[in-house]
């Protein structure tokens, strides 16, 4: 441990910002299973994927061998508007908890989108622009991704069409309006604008929607309009690649002071934040250079890692996307309308699923009333109102710090503060009014989702 005094905030300068993204797949002994064509059950080719995604992003999606992917200068120049982001020592929280643990968090909310999502949004929009496209389509849950992509498209002069999960569209009107301010066309999903949406409305009247359904609508909108491609804010390997800048900056800042985290914690929905935060640390673990305890925290209402199955499944409810091997609750699983909209996805990144399956990380669930209690405690102590998604990691970090208080161990805890919760005030109101409830799906609820997972040779679970 360094003898230097650790400041409240560790800032890097522009010259210390990474010039490349780190591809953790290059160091994985067991690579994530390839995406499969849902019709043939054969690995998707680049040509097939390029009908949906930008060409350069397809290359990144399929790259399991190159450890370093250079970040184009244009993207790095955009990053400089809000990066490097600060690494914060939570001295006030440590004092309040009376714990010997040392707590750090990487704060990604210092941009207008309010979250880490902008790191990948600008990259994907840049490659769409370079390809000469007119615009892109996407889905969004809580709205951080849609906001980030709207910003990136406005900056580059691209059209942006966003399908927003219906419950979030209604719960988070201000985030919806930020997207519209940046010029995006925002539609609640499921909608009557697509064949998939109309089918979902007929089959599930009054549904609050899901990320899987919104993905289906966004993909359909992309492939049926000339000059458009689909972009995704989480789950895909390319997204985790772009988000690796979080972990790269974090590790550089810690190394400056000789700090090694014992525990690394991130919220987990589709995997973008967690995958980005842990990437360089996981690389060291995979190479046998260091060891870390890595914890994925997911909502009890949508427990893909902790209660899902490891199998090939559709990435979307409409079953128009490729099959991905991941921990999944089934593409037909519709999560409850909890307030952490960004974590309401039925599956988990194939990269993180493989790492979890191989024992390199662990997972846990937390209920949303406990999450919001931790969020309010954190806001009162550290002065930042956290996003509901981020607050899952806060809850786990507080619990780990209290365990250190019991044992007297001086462990170093690092967690990802993915963004701010200033557009989530209806959720905070529900909690403050005592109207927030917890929901944990029963085994019977989960079985309905599992029954819809495609069955073919080699996909037994």
DRENDO-1510 file (C-alpha; in Angstrom, 1 decimal, always signed):
<recs>
REC; n; res; u; v; w
REC; 1; UNK; +0.0; +0.0; +0.0 .
REC; 2; UNK; +1.3; +3.4; -0.9 .
REC; 3; UNK; +2.3; +5.9; +1.9 .
REC; 4; UNK; +0.8; +8.7; -0.2 .
REC; 5; UNK; -2.2; +10.5; +1.3 .
REC; 6; UNK; -5.2; +9.4; -0.8 .
REC; 7; UNK; -7.3; +12.4; -2.0 .
REC; 8; UNK; -11.1; +12.3; -2.0 .
REC; 9; UNK; -11.1; +12.3; -5.8 .
REC; 10; UNK; -8.3; +10.8; -7.9 .
REC; 11; UNK; -8.3; +12.5; -11.3 .
REC; 12; UNK; -6.3; +11.5; -14.3 .
REC; 13; UNK; -5.3; +14.1; -16.9 .
REC; 14; UNK; -6.2; +13.9; -20.6 .
REC; 15; UNK; -2.8; +12.3; -21.5 .
REC; 16; UNK; -3.5; +9.4; -19.1 .
REC; 17; UNK; -6.8; +8.5; -20.7 .
REC; 18; UNK; -6.5; +5.1; -22.5 .
REC; 19; UNK; -5.8; +5.1; -26.2 .
REC; 20; UNK; -7.3; +1.6; -26.7 .
REC; 21; UNK; -10.1; -0.5; -25.4 .
REC; 22; UNK; -9.2; -3.8; -23.7 .
REC; 23; UNK; -10.8; -6.9; -25.1 .
REC; 24; UNK; -11.0; -9.4; -22.1 .
REC; 25; UNK; -12.1; -12.2; -24.5 .
REC; 26; UNK; -8.5; -12.4; -25.7 .
REC; 27; UNK; -7.4; -13.6; -22.2 .
REC; 28; UNK; -10.3; -16.0; -21.7 .
REC; 29; UNK; -9.4; -19.7; -22.0 .
REC; 30; UNK; -13.0; -20.6; -22.6 .
REC; 31; UNK; -14.2; -18.1; -25.1 .
REC; 32; UNK; -17.9; -17.0; -25.1 .
REC; 33; UNK; -19.9; -19.2; -27.4 .
REC; 34; UNK; -20.6; -17.7; -30.8 .
REC; 35; UNK; -23.9; -16.2; -31.8 .
REC; 36; UNK; -26.1; -18.6; -33.7 .
REC; 37; UNK; -28.4; -18.2; -36.6 .
REC; 38; UNK; -31.8; -19.0; -35.1 .
REC; 39; UNK; -32.9; -20.8; -38.3 .
REC; 40; UNK; -29.8; -23.0; -38.9 .
REC; 41; UNK; -28.3; -23.0; -35.4 .
REC; 42; UNK; -24.9; -22.4; -37.1 .
REC; 43; UNK; -22.6; -19.6; -36.0 .
REC; 44; UNK; -23.6; -16.2; -37.4 .
REC; 45; UNK; -21.3; -15.0; -40.2 .
REC; 46; UNK; -20.0; -11.4; -40.5 .
REC; 47; UNK; -22.2; -11.0; -43.6 .
REC; 48; UNK; -25.3; -12.1; -41.8 .
REC; 49; UNK; -24.6; -9.7; -38.8 .
REC; 50; UNK; -23.9; -6.8; -41.1 .
REC; 51; UNK; -27.5; -6.8; -42.2 .
REC; 52; UNK; -28.3; -5.5; -38.7 .
REC; 53; UNK; -25.1; -4.0; -37.3 .
REC; 54; UNK; -22.5; -1.6; -38.6 .
REC; 55; UNK; -19.6; -3.3; -40.3 .
REC; 56; UNK; -16.9; -2.2; -38.0 .
REC; 57; UNK; -18.9; -3.1; -34.9 .
REC; 58; UNK; -19.4; -6.6; -36.4 .
REC; 59; UNK; -15.6; -7.0; -36.6 .
REC; 60; UNK; -15.4; -6.0; -32.9 .
REC; 61; UNK; -18.2; -8.4; -32.0 .
REC; 62; UNK; -16.4; -11.3; -33.6 .
REC; 63; UNK; -12.9; -10.5; -32.3 .
REC; 64; UNK; -11.8; -13.0; -29.6 .
REC; 65; UNK; -8.1; -12.6; -30.2 .
REC; 66; UNK; -6.9; -9.0; -30.2 .
REC; 67; UNK; -6.3; -7.8; -26.7 .
REC; 68; UNK; -6.1; -4.1; -27.6 .
REC; 69; UNK; -8.5; -2.3; -30.0 .
REC; 70; UNK; -7.3; +1.3; -30.8 .
REC; 71; UNK; -9.8; +4.1; -30.0 .
REC; 72; UNK; -10.2; +6.4; -33.0 .
REC; 73; UNK; -9.0; +9.9; -32.3 .
REC; 74; UNK; -12.4; +11.4; -33.0 .
REC; 75; UNK; -13.9; +9.2; -30.3 .
REC; 76; UNK; -11.1; +10.1; -27.8 .
REC; 77; UNK; -11.7; +13.8; -28.6 .
REC; 78; UNK; -15.4; +13.4; -27.7 .
REC; 79; UNK; -14.4; +11.4; -24.5 .
REC; 80; UNK; -12.4; +14.4; -23.4 .
REC; 81; UNK; -15.6; +16.4; -22.8 .
REC; 82; UNK; -16.3; +14.3; -19.8 .
REC; 83; UNK; -13.4; +11.8; -19.3 .
REC; 84; UNK; -11.4; +10.8; -17.5 .
REC; 85; UNK; -14.1; +10.4; -14.9 .
REC; 86; UNK; -13.2; +10.6; -11.2 .
REC; 87; UNK; -12.3; +7.8; -8.9 .
REC; 88; UNK; -13.7; +8.7; -5.5 .
REC; 89; UNK; -12.6; +7.6; -2.0 .
REC; 90; UNK; -15.8; +7.4; +0.1 .
REC; 91; UNK; -14.3; +8.7; +3.3 .
REC; 92; UNK; -17.6; +10.0; +4.5 .
REC; 93; UNK; -19.3; +6.7; +4.0 .
REC; 94; UNK; -16.5; +4.8; +5.7 .
REC; 95; UNK; -16.8; +7.1; +8.7 .
REC; 96; UNK; -20.6; +6.7; +8.9 .
REC; 97; UNK; -20.3; +3.0; +8.7 .
REC; 98; UNK; -17.4; +2.9; +11.2 .
REC; 99; UNK; -15.7; +0.3; +9.1 .
REC; 100; UNK; -12.0; -0.4; +8.7 .
REC; 101; UNK; -12.8; -1.1; +5.0 .
REC; 102; UNK; -11.6; +1.4; +2.4 .
REC; 103; UNK; -14.3; +2.2; -0.2 .
REC; 104; UNK; -13.8; +3.6; -3.7 .
REC; 105; UNK; -16.3; +4.2; -6.4 .
REC; 106; UNK; -15.8; +5.1; -10.1 .
REC; 107; UNK; -18.3; +7.8; -10.9 .
REC; 108; UNK; -19.7; +7.8; -14.4 .
REC; 109; UNK; -22.5; +10.3; -14.0 .
REC; 110; UNK; -20.6; +13.4; -14.9 .
REC; 111; UNK; -22.1; +13.9; -18.3 .
REC; 112; UNK; -25.6; +15.1; -19.5 .
REC; 113; UNK; -26.7; +11.5; -20.2 .
REC; 114; UNK; -26.1; +10.8; -16.5 .
REC; 115; UNK; -24.4; +7.5; -16.9 .
REC; 116; UNK; -21.7; +5.3; -18.4 .
REC; 117; UNK; -23.7; +4.6; -21.5 .
REC; 118; UNK; -22.2; +7.5; -23.5 .
REC; 119; UNK; -18.9; +5.6; -23.7 .
REC; 120; UNK; -20.4; +3.1; -26.1 .
REC; 121; UNK; -23.0; +5.4; -27.7 .
REC; 122; UNK; -20.5; +7.7; -29.2 .
REC; 123; UNK; -18.4; +4.8; -30.5 .
REC; 124; UNK; -21.4; +3.1; -32.2 .
REC; 125; UNK; -22.7; +6.4; -33.6 .
REC; 126; UNK; -19.2; +7.2; -34.9 .
REC; 127; UNK; -19.0; +3.9; -36.8 .
REC; 128; UNK; -22.5; +4.4; -38.2 .
REC; 129; UNK; -21.5; +7.8; -39.5 .
REC; 130; UNK; -18.3; +6.5; -41.0 .
REC; 131; UNK; -20.3; +3.9; -42.8 .
REC; 132; UNK; -22.4; +6.6; -44.4 .
REC; 133; UNK; -25.7; +5.6; -42.7 .
REC; 134; UNK; -28.7; +7.9; -42.3 .
REC; 135; UNK; -29.5; +6.8; -38.7 .
REC; 136; UNK; -29.7; +4.2; -36.1 .
REC; 137; UNK; -32.5; +2.5; -34.0 .
REC; 138; UNK; -32.2; +1.2; -30.5 .
REC; 139; UNK; -34.1; +0.3; -27.3 .
REC; 140; UNK; -33.8; +1.7; -23.9 .
REC; 141; UNK; -34.9; +0.6; -20.4 .
REC; 142; UNK; -34.4; +3.2; -17.8 .
REC; 143; UNK; -33.5; +5.7; -20.5 .
REC; 144; UNK; -29.8; +6.3; -19.9 .
REC; 145; UNK; -28.8; +4.4; -23.0 .
REC; 146; UNK; -31.4; +6.2; -25.1 .
REC; 147; UNK; -30.3; +9.6; -23.7 .
REC; 148; UNK; -26.7; +8.8; -24.4 .
REC; 149; UNK; -27.3; +7.6; -28.0 .
REC; 150; UNK; -29.5; +10.7; -28.6 .
REC; 151; UNK; -26.6; +12.9; -27.6 .
REC; 152; UNK; -24.1; +11.0; -29.7 .
REC; 153; UNK; -26.4; +11.1; -32.8 .
REC; 154; UNK; -27.1; +14.8; -32.3 .
REC; 155; UNK; -23.3; +15.5; -32.2 .
REC; 156; UNK; -22.7; +13.5; -35.4 .
REC; 157; UNK; -25.9; +14.5; -37.3 .
REC; 158; UNK; -27.5; +11.1; -37.3 .
REC; 159; UNK; -31.2; +10.3; -37.0 .
REC; 160; UNK; -32.0; +8.3; -33.8 .
REC; 161; UNK; -35.2; +6.2; -33.2 .
REC; 162; UNK; -35.6; +4.9; -29.7 .
REC; 163; UNK; -38.1; +2.3; -28.4 .
REC; 164; UNK; -38.4; +2.9; -24.7 .
REC; 165; UNK; -39.8; +0.1; -22.4 .
REC; 166; UNK; -43.4; +1.3; -21.7 .
REC; 167; UNK; -43.1; +1.3; -17.9 .
REC; 168; UNK; -40.0; +3.4; -18.0 .
REC; 169; UNK; -41.6; +5.7; -20.6 .
REC; 170; UNK; -44.3; +6.4; -18.1 .
REC; 171; UNK; -42.2; +6.4; -14.9 .
REC; 172; UNK; -39.3; +8.5; -16.3 .
REC; 173; UNK; -40.9; +11.3; -18.5 .
REC; 174; UNK; -38.0; +13.7; -18.0 .
REC; 175; UNK; -35.4; +11.3; -19.3 .
REC; 176; UNK; -37.7; +10.8; -22.3 .
REC; 177; UNK; -37.9; +14.5; -22.9 .
REC; 178; UNK; -34.1; +14.8; -22.7 .
REC; 179; UNK; -34.0; +12.3; -25.6 .
REC; 180; UNK; -36.5; +14.4; -27.6 .
REC; 181; UNK; -34.5; +17.5; -26.8 .
REC; 182; UNK; -31.5; +15.9; -28.5 .
REC; 183; UNK; -33.8; +15.1; -31.5 .
REC; 184; UNK; -34.6; +11.5; -31.0 .
REC; 185; UNK; -37.9; +9.9; -31.9 .
REC; 186; UNK; -39.1; +8.1; -28.8 .
REC; 187; UNK; -41.8; +5.4; -28.8 .
REC; 188; UNK; -43.2; +3.4; -25.9 .
REC; 189; UNK; -42.7; -0.3; -26.4 .
REC; 190; UNK; -44.5; -2.4; -27.2 .
REC; 191; UNK; -46.0; -0.2; -29.9 .
REC; 192; UNK; -48.2; -0.5; -32.9 .
REC; 193; UNK; -45.4; +0.8; -35.2 .
REC; 194; UNK; -43.9; -2.7; -35.7 .
REC; 195; UNK; -45.2; -6.2; -36.4 .
REC; 196; UNK; -43.5; -7.5; -33.3 .
REC; 197; UNK; -45.1; -4.7; -31.2 .
REC; 198; UNK; -48.6; -5.3; -32.5 .
REC; 199; UNK; -48.2; -9.1; -31.8 .
REC; 200; UNK; -47.0; -8.4; -28.2 .
REC; 201; UNK; -49.9; -6.0; -27.6 .
REC; 202; UNK; -52.4; -8.6; -28.8 .
REC; 203; UNK; -50.8; -11.4; -26.8 .
REC; 204; UNK; -50.2; -9.5; -23.6 .
REC; 205; UNK; -52.8; -6.7; -23.3 .
REC; 206; UNK; -51.7; -4.0; -20.8 .
REC; 207; UNK; -48.1; -5.3; -20.6 .
REC; 208; UNK; -45.6; -2.9; -19.1 .
REC; 209; UNK; -43.0; -4.1; -21.7 .
REC; 210; UNK; -39.5; -5.4; -21.4 .
REC; 211; UNK; -36.1; -4.8; -22.9 .
REC; 212; UNK; -36.4; -8.0; -24.9 .
REC; 213; UNK; -39.5; -6.6; -26.6 .
REC; 214; UNK; -38.1; -3.2; -27.2 .
REC; 215; UNK; -35.0; -4.8; -28.8 .
REC; 216; UNK; -37.3; -6.7; -31.2 .
REC; 217; UNK; -39.0; -3.6; -32.3 .
REC; 218; UNK; -35.8; -1.7; -32.7 .
REC; 219; UNK; -34.3; -4.5; -34.8 .
REC; 220; UNK; -37.4; -4.6; -37.0 .
REC; 221; UNK; -37.3; -0.9; -37.5 .
REC; 222; UNK; -33.7; -1.0; -38.6 .
REC; 223; UNK; -33.9; -3.8; -41.1 .
REC; 224; UNK; -37.0; -2.4; -42.7 .
REC; 225; UNK; -35.6; +1.1; -43.3 .
REC; 226; UNK; -32.9; +1.8; -45.8 .
REC; 227; UNK; -29.8; +3.5; -44.4 .
REC; 228; UNK; -30.4; +2.4; -40.8 .
REC; 229; UNK; -28.7; -0.1; -38.5 .
REC; 230; UNK; -29.5; -1.3; -35.0 .
REC; 231; UNK; -27.2; -0.4; -32.0 .
REC; 232; UNK; -27.4; -1.9; -28.5 .
REC; 233; UNK; -26.5; -0.4; -25.2 .
REC; 234; UNK; -25.5; -3.6; -23.3 .
REC; 235; UNK; -25.2; -7.4; -23.6 .
REC; 236; UNK; -23.1; -7.5; -26.8 .
REC; 237; UNK; -19.3; -8.1; -26.6 .
REC; 238; UNK; -18.7; -4.9; -28.6 .
REC; 239; UNK; -20.4; -2.9; -25.9 .
REC; 240; UNK; -18.4; -4.4; -23.1 .
REC; 241; UNK; -15.3; -3.6; -25.2 .
REC; 242; UNK; -16.2; +0.1; -25.4 .
REC; 243; UNK; -17.0; +0.2; -21.7 .
REC; 244; UNK; -13.6; -1.2; -20.8 .
REC; 245; UNK; -12.4; +2.4; -20.6 .
REC; 246; UNK; -14.1; +2.6; -17.2 .
REC; 247; UNK; -11.9; -0.2; -15.8 .
REC; 248; UNK; -8.8; +1.0; -17.6 .
REC; 249; UNK; -9.0; +4.5; -16.1 .
REC; 250; UNK; -9.9; +3.0; -12.8 .
REC; 251; UNK; -6.9; +0.7; -12.7 .
REC; 252; UNK; -4.5; +3.5; -13.8 .
REC; 253; UNK; -5.8; +5.8; -11.0 .
REC; 254; UNK; -5.4; +3.0; -8.3 .
REC; 255; UNK; -2.0; +2.1; -9.6 .
REC; 256; UNK; -0.8; +5.7; -9.1 .
REC; 257; UNK; -1.3; +5.2; -5.4 .
REC; 258; UNK; -0.3; +1.6; -5.1 .
REC; 259; UNK; -3.9; +0.5; -4.3 .
REC; 260; UNK; -5.2; -3.0; -5.0 .
REC; 261; UNK; -8.9; -3.7; -4.5 .
REC; 262; UNK; -9.9; -6.9; -2.7 .
REC; 263; UNK; -13.5; -6.8; -3.8 .
REC; 264; UNK; -15.0; -5.3; -7.0 .
REC; 265; UNK; -18.7; -4.8; -7.2 .
REC; 266; UNK; -21.0; -3.8; -10.1 .
REC; 267; UNK; -24.7; -3.9; -10.8 .
REC; 268; UNK; -25.7; -6.3; -13.5 .
REC; 269; UNK; -28.5; -6.2; -16.0 .
REC; 270; UNK; -27.2; -6.9; -19.4 .
REC; 271; UNK; -23.5; -6.5; -18.4 .
REC; 272; UNK; -22.2; -3.2; -19.9 .
REC; 273; UNK; -21.3; -1.5; -16.6 .
REC; 274; UNK; -20.0; -4.5; -14.8 .
REC; 275; UNK; -18.1; -5.8; -17.8 .
REC; 276; UNK; -16.5; -2.4; -18.3 .
REC; 277; UNK; -15.5; -1.9; -14.7 .
REC; 278; UNK; -13.9; -5.3; -14.1 .
REC; 279; UNK; -12.2; -5.8; -17.5 .
REC; 280; UNK; -8.6; -5.1; -16.7 .
REC; 281; UNK; -8.8; -6.6; -13.3 .
REC; 282; UNK; -10.4; -9.8; -14.7 .
REC; 283; UNK; -7.6; -9.8; -17.3 .
REC; 284; UNK; -5.1; -10.0; -14.5 .
REC; 285; UNK; -7.1; -12.7; -12.8 .
REC; 286; UNK; -7.4; -14.7; -16.1 .
REC; 287; UNK; -3.6; -14.5; -16.7 .
REC; 288; UNK; -2.9; -15.5; -13.1 .
REC; 289; UNK; -1.2; -12.2; -12.2 .
REC; 290; UNK; -3.6; -11.1; -9.4 .
REC; 291; UNK; -6.7; -12.3; -7.7 .
REC; 292; UNK; -9.9; -10.3; -7.0 .
REC; 293; UNK; -13.3; -11.1; -5.6 .
REC; 294; UNK; -15.7; -9.9; -8.2 .
REC; 295; UNK; -19.4; -9.6; -7.4 .
REC; 296; UNK; -22.3; -9.1; -9.8 .
REC; 297; UNK; -25.4; -7.6; -8.2 .
REC; 298; UNK; -28.8; -8.1; -9.8 .
REC; 299; UNK; -32.4; -7.3; -8.8 .
REC; 300; UNK; -34.3; -10.1; -7.1 .
REC; 301; UNK; -37.1; -9.5; -9.5 .
REC; 302; UNK; -34.9; -10.3; -12.6 .
REC; 303; UNK; -32.3; -12.8; -11.4 .
REC; 304; UNK; -30.7; -14.1; -14.6 .
REC; 305; UNK; -27.3; -15.1; -13.2 .
REC; 306; UNK; -28.5; -16.5; -9.8 .
REC; 307; UNK; -31.7; -18.3; -10.9 .
REC; 308; UNK; -31.4; -18.5; -14.7 .
REC; 309; UNK; -30.0; -21.3; -16.9 .
REC; 310; UNK; -26.9; -21.3; -19.0 .
REC; 311; UNK; -28.2; -22.0; -22.5 .
REC; 312; UNK; -28.7; -20.6; -26.0 .
REC; 313; UNK; -31.6; -18.2; -26.1 .
REC; 314; UNK; -33.1; -15.4; -28.1 .
REC; 315; UNK; -31.8; -11.9; -27.1 .
REC; 316; UNK; -35.2; -10.5; -27.8 .
REC; 317; UNK; -38.8; -11.3; -27.0 .
REC; 318; UNK; -39.9; -11.2; -30.7 .
REC; 319; UNK; -37.3; -13.9; -31.5 .
REC; 320; UNK; -35.8; -12.0; -34.5 .
REC; 321; UNK; -32.3; -11.6; -33.1 .
REC; 322; UNK; -29.5; -14.2; -33.1 .
REC; 323; UNK; -29.3; -16.8; -30.3 .
REC; 324; UNK; -26.7; -16.1; -27.6 .
REC; 325; UNK; -25.4; -18.5; -25.0 .
REC; 326; UNK; -25.9; -16.8; -21.7 .
REC; 327; UNK; -27.5; -17.1; -18.3 .
REC; 328; UNK; -31.2; -16.4; -19.2 .
REC; 329; UNK; -34.7; -16.5; -17.7 .
REC; 330; UNK; -36.1; -17.1; -21.2 .
REC; 331; UNK; -36.8; -14.4; -23.8 .
REC; 332; UNK; -40.6; -14.5; -23.0 .
REC; 333; UNK; -40.0; -13.7; -19.3 .
REC; 334; UNK; -41.5; -10.3; -18.5 .
REC; 335; UNK; -39.9; -8.8; -15.4 .
REC; 336; UNK; -42.0; -6.9; -12.9 .
REC; 337; UNK; -42.1; -3.1; -13.4 .
REC; 338; UNK; -39.4; -2.4; -10.8 .
REC; 339; UNK; -37.7; +1.0; -10.9 .
REC; 340; UNK; -34.3; -0.2; -12.0 .
REC; 341; UNK; -35.3; -0.2; -15.6 .
REC; 342; UNK; -31.8; -0.7; -16.9 .
REC; 343; UNK; -31.6; -4.1; -15.1 .
REC; 344; UNK; -34.9; -5.5; -16.5 .
REC; 345; UNK; -33.3; -7.8; -19.1 .
REC; 346; UNK; -33.9; -11.5; -19.2 .
REC; 347; UNK; -30.3; -12.5; -20.0 .
REC; 348; UNK; -26.7; -11.6; -19.3 .
REC; 349; UNK; -23.8; -10.8; -21.5 .
REC; 350; UNK; -22.2; -14.0; -23.0 .
REC; 351; UNK; -18.8; -12.8; -21.8 .
REC; 352; UNK; -19.9; -12.3; -18.2 .
REC; 353; UNK; -22.0; -15.5; -18.4 .
REC; 354; UNK; -19.0; -17.6; -19.4 .
REC; 355; UNK; -16.8; -16.0; -16.7 .
REC; 356; UNK; -19.5; -16.6; -14.1 .
REC; 357; UNK; -20.0; -20.2; -15.3 .
REC; 358; UNK; -16.2; -20.8; -15.1 .
REC; 359; UNK; -16.1; -19.5; -11.5 .
REC; 360; UNK; -14.2; -16.2; -12.0 .
REC; 361; UNK; -17.0; -14.1; -10.4 .
REC; 362; UNK; -19.9; -14.5; -8.1 .
REC; 363; UNK; -23.5; -13.1; -8.2 .
REC; 364; UNK; -26.1; -12.0; -5.7 .
REC; 365; UNK; -29.6; -10.5; -5.7 .
REC; 366; UNK; -31.0; -7.6; -3.7 .
REC; 367; UNK; -34.6; -6.5; -3.3 .
REC; 368; UNK; -35.6; -3.0; -4.5 .
REC; 369; UNK; -36.7; -1.6; -1.1 .
REC; 370; UNK; -33.3; -2.4; +0.4 .
REC; 371; UNK; -31.7; -0.9; -2.7 .
REC; 372; UNK; -33.5; +2.4; -2.3 .
REC; 373; UNK; -32.7; +2.5; +1.4 .
REC; 374; UNK; -29.0; +2.2; +0.5 .
REC; 375; UNK; -29.4; +4.8; -2.2 .
REC; 376; UNK; -30.9; +7.3; +0.2 .
REC; 377; UNK; -28.2; +6.6; +2.8 .
REC; 378; UNK; -25.5; +7.1; +0.2 .
REC; 379; UNK; -27.1; +10.4; -1.0 .
REC; 380; UNK; -27.2; +11.8; +2.5 .
REC; 381; UNK; -23.6; +10.7; +3.3 .
REC; 382; UNK; -21.8; +11.2; +0.0 .
REC; 383; UNK; -23.9; +13.9; -1.6 .
REC; 384; UNK; -24.7; +12.2; -4.9 .
REC; 385; UNK; -28.2; +10.9; -5.7 .
REC; 386; UNK; -27.5; +7.6; -7.4 .
REC; 387; UNK; -29.4; +5.9; -10.2 .
REC; 388; UNK; -31.5; +2.9; -9.0 .
REC; 389; UNK; -29.3; +0.6; -11.1 .
REC; 390; UNK; -26.1; +1.8; -9.4 .
REC; 391; UNK; -27.7; +1.5; -6.0 .
REC; 392; UNK; -27.6; -2.2; -6.3 .
REC; 393; UNK; -23.8; -2.0; -6.2 .
REC; 394; UNK; -24.0; +0.5; -3.3 .
REC; 395; UNK; -26.1; -1.9; -1.3 .
REC; 396; UNK; -23.6; -4.7; -1.8 .
REC; 397; UNK; -20.6; -2.5; -1.0 .
REC; 398; UNK; -22.2; -1.3; +2.2 .
REC; 399; UNK; -22.9; -4.9; +3.3 .
REC; 400; UNK; -19.3; -5.9; +2.5 .
REC; 401; UNK; -18.0; -2.9; +4.5 .
REC; 402; UNK; -20.2; -3.8; +7.5 .
REC; 403; UNK; -18.8; -7.4; +7.4 .
REC; 404; UNK; -15.3; -5.8; +7.7 .
REC; 405; UNK; -16.6; -4.0; +10.7 .
REC; 406; UNK; -17.6; -7.2; +12.3 .
REC; 407; UNK; -14.3; -9.0; +11.5 .
REC; 408; UNK; -11.9; -6.1; +11.7 .
REC; 409; UNK; -10.5; -6.8; +8.2 .
REC; 410; UNK; -9.2; -3.8; +6.3 .
REC; 411; UNK; -10.4; -4.8; +2.9 .
REC; 412; UNK; -10.4; -2.4; -0.1 .
REC; 413; UNK; -13.8; -2.3; -1.9 .
REC; 414; UNK; -14.3; -0.8; -5.3 .
REC; 415; UNK; -17.7; -0.4; -6.9 .
REC; 416; UNK; -19.2; +1.2; -10.0 .
REC; 417; UNK; -21.4; +4.3; -9.6 .
REC; 418; UNK; -22.9; +4.1; -13.1 .
REC; 419; UNK; -24.9; +7.3; -13.0 .
REC; 420; UNK; -27.2; +9.7; -11.2 .
REC; 421; UNK; -30.8; +9.3; -10.3 .
REC; 422; UNK; -32.1; +12.8; -10.8 .
REC; 423; UNK; -34.5; +11.6; -13.5 .
REC; 424; UNK; -35.7; +8.8; -11.3 .
REC; 425; UNK; -37.6; +10.9; -8.7 .
REC; 426; UNK; -40.9; +9.1; -9.2 .
REC; 427; UNK; -39.1; +6.0; -8.0 .
REC; 428; UNK; -37.7; +7.8; -5.0 .
REC; 429; UNK; -41.2; +9.2; -4.3 .
REC; 430; UNK; -42.6; +5.7; -4.3 .
REC; 431; UNK; -40.0; +4.7; -1.8 .
REC; 432; UNK; -40.5; +7.8; +0.4 .
REC; 433; UNK; -44.2; +7.4; +0.4 .
REC; 434; UNK; -43.9; +3.7; +1.5 .
REC; 435; UNK; -45.6; +2.5; -1.6 .
REC; 436; UNK; -42.7; +0.6; -3.1 .
REC; 437; UNK; -43.0; -3.2; -3.0 .
REC; 438; UNK; -40.6; -6.1; -3.5 .
REC; 439; UNK; -41.3; -8.8; -6.0 .
REC; 440; UNK; -39.5; -12.1; -6.3 .
REC; 441; UNK; -40.6; -14.4; -9.1 .
REC; 442; UNK; -41.7; -17.9; -8.1 .
REC; 443; UNK; -40.3; -21.0; -9.6 .
REC; 444; UNK; -43.5; -21.3; -11.5 .
REC; 445; UNK; -43.0; -17.8; -12.9 .
REC; 446; UNK; -39.5; -18.7; -14.0 .
REC; 447; UNK; -40.6; -22.0; -15.6 .
REC; 448; UNK; -42.8; -20.1; -18.0 .
REC; 449; UNK; -39.8; -18.3; -19.3 .
REC; 450; UNK; -37.6; -21.5; -19.4 .
REC; 451; UNK; -40.2; -23.3; -21.4 .
REC; 452; UNK; -39.8; -20.8; -24.2 .
REC; 453; UNK; -36.0; -21.4; -24.5 .
REC; 454; UNK; -35.3; -23.0; -27.9 .
REC; 455; UNK; -34.6; -26.8; -27.8 .
REC; 456; UNK; -32.2; -28.3; -30.2 .
REC; 457; UNK; -29.3; -30.7; -30.0 .
REC; 458; UNK; -26.6; -29.3; -27.7 .
REC; 459; UNK; -28.8; -26.9; -26.0 .
REC; 460; UNK; -29.9; -29.0; -23.1 .
REC; 461; UNK; -30.1; -27.4; -19.7 .
</recs>
